[in-house]
Amino acid sequence: MEQLVNVIPLSSELPIYIAIDLSIAIALLFAIRWLSGVLNKVDVNHELGERDNFAFGVSVAGRMIALTIVLSAVVGRHVGLGYDVAALSMLTFGALGIVLVRIGRFAHDKLVLNQLDKDEMIGEKNVSVGLVDAASAIASAIITKSIIEWADGNDLHAFVAIVTGAIVVLAVLLIATRIYEYRFAEKNQNSSFQKTLCKGQIALAIQHSGNLIGIAIAVSATSKVLAYEPEAYVTNVTGWLFVGICMAIVLMMLTSICKRVVLAGVQWRSEVSLQHNIGIASIEAVLAIGIALLFSNIFVFG
């Protein structure tokens, strides 16, 4: 009888490597939870369980998924190289991921969302700001993951490429946010995008979160078209910046066209900005992410 299931032969040591990676990942997730309280000078249990601060929970959840996205680029890469190597690699990249997410959030607060105090808004249970904070962390992690996979290796050159990739992340999020702010002001009588978020406009936050994550997915496709040169530090960064920004602009144009087709007959701009229509905002967010997935996968077969 022919074999009904053909399974790829797996190493007998694989369960041990899985246990090592998952144990370290869970410990790092707990570290994120703990650091969220220390760095924000709040009691996490009190915020989540007693104050029912949904904004804080959403923000922490965004940082957690961001960390797992970064770690997914490392899990399994060192199977067969020794348990100590696998553990050290997970710890190193995990710590690096936490640091990069933290630096990215700090820079995002000071440069991108520079018109509001994000921690204060989240402390006041502003879910809109919490959503955007989580989305920016996830977007940063998506680009960072692609850079880690692109700069294959554990040497100094790879670490330089990964760390300097933070410049790419910040530049992309800054340019994308400024473009959306300009378009928002143009269509809403020069209203401030950031001040509208402060008012708790959840629909706008969902729409913008989808845009950020979609752009990050599109930018991550840069790893498929850009050659990695270990010692060409400046060229690597400028290459990611140029190609990544081009990818982001192309995605914006494709998403705009898609919205006009899929949401034909619906005043989708005013529905989100004026009517606070969460349903329309969710569709817009999904379209941005969906088009980005389709767009980025084209380069796999290039």
RABELZI-V710123 format. One line per field, one symbol per residue. phi: phi as a letter, one per 40 degrees, with the letter a starting at -180 (. if undefined). psi: psi as a letter, one per 40 degrees, with the letter a starting at -180 (. if undefined). A space follows every 10 residues. Layout:
phi->???
psi->???
//
This chain:
phi->.cccbbbcdb cccddccccc cccccccccc cccccdcccc fbcdcccccb cfcccccccc cccccccccc cccbdgcbcg chcccccccc cccccccccc cccccccccc bcccbacccc ccccgccdcc cccccccccc ccccdccccc cchbcccccc ccccccccdc cccccccccc cccccccbfg cccccccccg ccdcccdccc cccccccccc cdccbbccbd cccccccccc cccccccccc cdcccccccc ccbdgbcccc cccbcfcccc cccccccccc cccccccdcc bc
psi->hihdhhhhhi ieeddddddd dddddddddd ddddddddde fihddddddd efgddddddd dddddddddd deedhedfhe eidddddddd dddddddddd dddddddddd dcgeeigddd dddefgdddd dddddddddd dddddddddd ghieaddddd dddeeddddd dddddddddd ddddddefff ihddddddef gddddddddd dddddddddd eddeehhhhd egdddddddd dddddddddd dddddddddd ddfhehgddd ddddefhddd dddddddddd ddddddeded e.
//
